[in-house]
Amino acid sequence: MLPAQAGQVSNDQFLANQTWERCLTIIKGQISSLSYKTWFQPIVPIRLNENDLTVQVPSQFFYDWLEEHYNTLIRNTIISVIGESGKLYYFVASEEPAISQPAQPENETVSPTIDSARTPFAPHVLFRTENLQSIRNNLNPRYLFNNFIKGDCNQLARAAAMAVANNPGGTSFNPLVFYGGTGLGKTHLMHALGNHAAVNGKAKRIAYISSEKFTVDFIESVQVDKVTEFSSFYRSMDLLIVDDIQFFAGKEKTQDNFFHTFNTLYQLGKQIVLSSDVPPKELHGLDERLISRFQCGLTADVQPPDLETRIAILQKKSEENSLELPPNVIDFIAVNVTKNIRELEGCLISLLARASLENREIGIDLAKDVLRVVVNDIRTPLSIEQIQKVVCEYFDIPVDLLRAKTRKQEIVVARQIAMYIAKDMTNASLKTIGIHFGGRDHSTVIHACQAVEEFLKTDNKYKHHIDQIRRTIELNK
């Protein structure tokens, strides 16, 4: 398709805005205000081409929800505004490739299609000898480095993945082995590595595959007497990414084939990336020669995320889904869901779904209802907002002034005490504390804490203030 002229683009946008506004007027009168705000306000019209309206949605989950819960409403609205031939196409903004889908009648099922002209990625094809020349990399385009939250729990693994993605086969990290429990981001990191290498032309032939898929392909090749073609297929890769290698355990013939595949790629200087739930030396049921090969590169662990990383993940996922979560709700979820990133994401989706379906405001009470299904012992964390409220009541000043830029002495004193107590009584980072006080940076928080500590050494009045405030906070927990 040739690029449109500037005037045409502007006109398309204008017509799309007008058309979508008419659609929203109809939709708004048929659903709750919360559902409208959650699911329809974030949609952005892009263009109107004859009877085809294209809109942008924030994420794949957002798109899936609209299709499942509002397909009929949207279809009827489009027909009402545009006519019987009207169609609505979705563009997923935060992910590549784009996914487009016309609103369909209920008795028709059309799967979202990947626009292959816009992306180098395509879905994987099951092993078939006749398709070996049509290499498909099977990478999930939704998993990228820029939406992978970095923390102390995964710093080494992410740095190694980036180094390999920029120079596959050219570093000493070959093989690169990630290990860690389920739901911690290993698969995301492997896809991000492959996607980065593909987009930046660092590797032409890339295959991401699970150990189970490799085994199934191998068995099929044996059945059809095409083992040679199977072996040539995987040994022709520039970058081979294999997930969950622990499931090779007990499969002797598959292990033997993978051993020779590994050797061939390694000797050719091609990159191998693997993942496991335990370090290679703890893998049971695998040939010692394989374990030895797995240990000759870099092994990087991915650990459960710490509190700050969990908070960052929830904030990122909220942004991707155009969801405004109160900070105390994010803190509440992050404190209670500690071991698994998938559980964090699941809680967020459940929270969003229940708020929409039950027409409830997103707050601590709803978050507690959602978490009762996931967590046995729910803890309510002390929030920075609670500390600010107690401090302001104690000094009889408005909370807003703690976040304001005012330098009045009484406000500065209250602000510094609130920052000091927040650092001492919560797990929040200096950066997070600064954000809660009007977006101040961490150095301001450090200065405030140091100032309070100095006053505590010489001024009993300060000690009295802080003791009283602490006692009030403890009583109100």
C-alpha positions, 0 to 999 in steps of 0.5 A: 500500500502506498503512503497517503498524502498528508492531507488525506491522513488528516481527513481520515483521522478527522472522519474517524474521530467523528464516526467513533464519537457517534459510536461512543454516544450510543455505547455510553447509554447501554453500559455502566459508567465504570465499564465505559471508562474502563473499556471504551475511553482508552480506545483511540480512532485511527482512520476511516477508509470508506466503511472500515473504521480502525481503532487503537486499543492498549493491549492484547488483553484489552482486545480479547476482553472487548471481543468476548464481552462487547462484540455484539454491542460494538457490531450493532453500533458500527452497523447503526453508525456506518451501515450494514457494510461497516466493519471495525478493525483493531490495532494493538498499540503496545505490541507488535505485530498489529492485530486486526479484527472486524467486528463479526456477527455472533455466528461467525468466527474469524481469528485475529490475523497477523499482518506479516508485512509489518513484522518479521514474526510469524506463528510456528508451523508444526514440524513437517518435512515439506515445510522445512525451508519455510523457517518460522521463528515462533517468537511471541512479539509481545515479549520485548526487552522494553516491557521486561521489568528489570530488578535485582532478581533478574539483573544478571539474566537480563544483562546477559540476554541483551549482550547475546541478543546484540551479538549471538554466538559472539560472546562467551555466553554460549550456551546461555542458560536461564534457570528459576521457578515458574512464572518468573519471566524466563520465557519472556526474557528468551522471547525478548532476546530472539525478537531483538536479534531478529528485528536488528538483523543479528540472526537470520534463522531463529527458532524458539521451541520448547523441549516438548515440541522438540521431542514431538518433532523428533518422534514424528521425524522418526515415524516418517523416516525423515530424521536427517531432514529434522536434524538439518532443520534445527542444526541450520539455525543461527540462534536456537532457543529451547525452553524447559530443558528439564523435560528432556529427562528420560528421553534418551533418543531425543537427548542423543539427537539434541546432543549432536544438534548442540555440538554442531551449532556450538562448533559453528559458532551459533548461539544456543539459549536454554532455560530450566527450572533448576541449575544444569548440575541439578537436572536429573534424568539427563545424560552427563555429557549434555549437562556438561555442555550446558555448563560450559557457558553462562548460567544465570538465575531468575529469582522471585521479584522483590517488592519494588520490582513487583510494584514496578510490574503492576504499574507497567501492566496497569499502564499497558491496560490503560488502568488507573490503579490507586497506589495503595492498591498496587502496594497491597497486591505487591505485598501479598503476591510475592512469588510469581509474576504470573500471579501478579498479572492474574490478580490485575486481570481479575481486579479489572474484570470484577470491577467492570462486571460488578460495577465496583470502584477499584479499591482495597476492598475489591482487591481483598476480594480478588486476593482471597482466591490467591493468598491464604493470609492477606496482609494490609501494608502500611502505605505512604498515604496513611503516613502522610494523613497521620502526619498532616492531622498531627500538624493540622495542615492539608495533605496536598501541601506535603506534595506542593513546592511550598518552602514554608518552614512548618510544611518543610518540617512535616514533609521531612518527618513524613519522608523519614517515617515512610523510609523507616516504616515501609519497604518503599524505595527512596524513589517511590517515596519521592514520587508520593511527595510531589515527584521529588527525586531520591536525593531530596528524600535522603536530605530529609532523612538526614535532616531529621536524624540530625534534629533528633540528636539535639531537639527533644521536640522532634523526638516527641513529634515522631514518637506520637506520630508512630504511636498513632500510625500503629493504633490505626493499622 
